[in-house]
Amino acid sequence: MVYDFTKFKNKAKEIEEWLKKEFGNLRTNRATPTILDGVKVESYGAFLSLQEVANISTEDARCIRISPWDHSQTKGIEKAIVSANLGVSVTVDDKGVRVIFPELTGERRTEIVKMAKARLEEGKINVRKHRDEVMKDLQAKEKAGGYGKDDINRFKNDLQKLVDEINKKLEEAFEKKEKEITN
């Protein structure tokens, strides 16, 4: 007999993607447009993401250029980025908005690594939550007589291997992000 771990694998993949997105939003020593993903701009009475009102590009290692499609939105974009408190400086010029990434201090790097570690732990907690759901399902099937003790133990071992594998991937993503932040 075989237990279907597809649902667990899909949830694990979602968690991995979520963590990569969260890490993308954490500031490193380099200018990356993904840090602006969560910024919402008030535009004509609605809150829109920055990507919906402007073109975003990287000028150099420490600067992002935001070129609004409607130049009347420039002040709103500036206000939204400043209020997002991303630790960047914002200047407005005739082409749009420049977001300048200052040099990270050692203290700020430590803070960002702590935030990344917190996101990692959140991801691991979600993996454990989904593992527990599968364990409950296995126990219910054992009580219902669907599987024998040997099968259940084999499925639990397979599940633990999957959990270890996804946790290793999450740890590797964290280590990569930590290197980006500290270098």
N, C-alpha and C positions, 0 to 999 in steps of 0.2 A: 504494500500500500504506500501511497505517496500523499504527503500533505502539500497543499498549494500555498506557497509563500509569496505569491505574486503581489497580493495587496500590501504585505509588509515591505517588499522590495520597492514598490512604487512610492510608499510613504517615505522610505529611507532616501530615495532619489530626490523627492521633494524637499526633504530636510537638507540634503547636501546642496541643492540649488539655492535654497533660502539662505544658507550660511554663506555661500559664495557671494550672493547679492549683498548681504549684510556687511561682509568684509569689503566689498567694493565701495560701500558708502563710508567706510572709515578712511580718514585722511592719512596719506603716507607723505613721504618727502617730495613726491612728484605730483604735478597737476593732473588730475584725472576727472573727466566730465561726470563720471558716475556718482561723485560726491554730491552732485546737484540733483540727483534723481528724486529726492524727497521734497524739493522746493516747489511750493505752490504759489502761483502769481495770480493776483486778482485782475481779471481781464474782462471788461464789459459786464461786470456784475457776477461773474462766475470765477471759481478758483480752478485754474488749469495748471498742469505741470509745465515746467520750464520748456520742455521739448515741444510742447504744443503751441508756444508763442514765439519761439526763437530758434535760431540755428546755433548750436554749441560746438566749438572747436578748440583744440589745444594750440596755443601760439608757440609756447616753448615749455621747458621743464617746470616753470613756476607760474605760468599764466594761462588762463582760459579766456577765450573771446566769446561773448554772447552777442549775437546780432539779431535783434528783434525784427520780426517781419513788419510790425507796425511800430515806428519809432516813438509814437506816443506812449508805448508800454515801457520805455526805458526806465523811468523813475519807479514804476511798480516792480520791475525786475530787481532793481537795486534794493528797494525796500524789502522785498521778499528774501533776498540772499542775506542781507544784514540781519533780519529778524530770525533767520534759520540758525544763527549763531554757529557757523561752521569753522570759525577760527581763521577766516580769510579776509583780505581787504578788498574793497570794491571801489572801482573808479568808473565814472561815466565819461565818454568822449563822443565825438561826432559819428563814430561807427557803431556804437552800442555800449556794452558794458564789458569791462575787463575785471576778471577775478584773479587776484594775485595771492599766491600761496607763500606766506613767510616761512623762513627757516624754522624747523621744529626744534624746540628746546628739549633737553634731556627729560625734564619733568613732564612735558606734554607727550613725549614719546611713551613714557611709562604709563600715563593715563590712557593713551590710545591702545596700548597692549592690554591693559586691564579690561577695557571695553571689548576688545576682540576675544579675550579669554571668557568674559561673561557670555558673549554670543555663542562661543563654543560649548559652554556648559548648558546653555539653553537648548542647543541642538542635541546634545547627548541626552538631556532630560526627555526630549520628545521621542528619541529613539527608544529609550527605556519604556516610555508610556506605550508605544506601539508594540514593543516586545511583550509587555504585560498583557495586552489585549490578545495577542496570539497565544500566550500561555493559558489564559482563561479559556479560550476556545479549545485548546488541546485538552484541558482538564474536563471541559464539558463533554467533549467527544469520547473521552475515556470513560466517564460515568455513564454515558448513553450506550456504551458497549461498541462503539464504532471502531476503536483501535485497542490493541493490547498494550500491556506495560512496556514491552520491548520497543514497540513502534513509537509510543509516546516519548520514551527516553531518547530514541534516535532522532525524533523530530525536534526535541528540546536541544539536543547537541547541534543539530543543523541550524536551528534558530540562533544559538549562541555564536556559532561561526559567522553567521550573517551580521549579527550585532557587532562582533569584534571587527569585521571587515569594514563596516560603515564607520565605526568609531575611529578606525585607523585613517580612513579617508578624511574625516573631519579634522583629526589631529594634524594630518599633512597640510591641509588647507590653512590651519591656524599657524603652523610653523612657517609656511611660505609668507603669510601676511605679516608675521612677527619680524621676519627678515627684512621685508619691505619697509616696515616702520622704523626699525632700529638702524638701518643702513642709510 
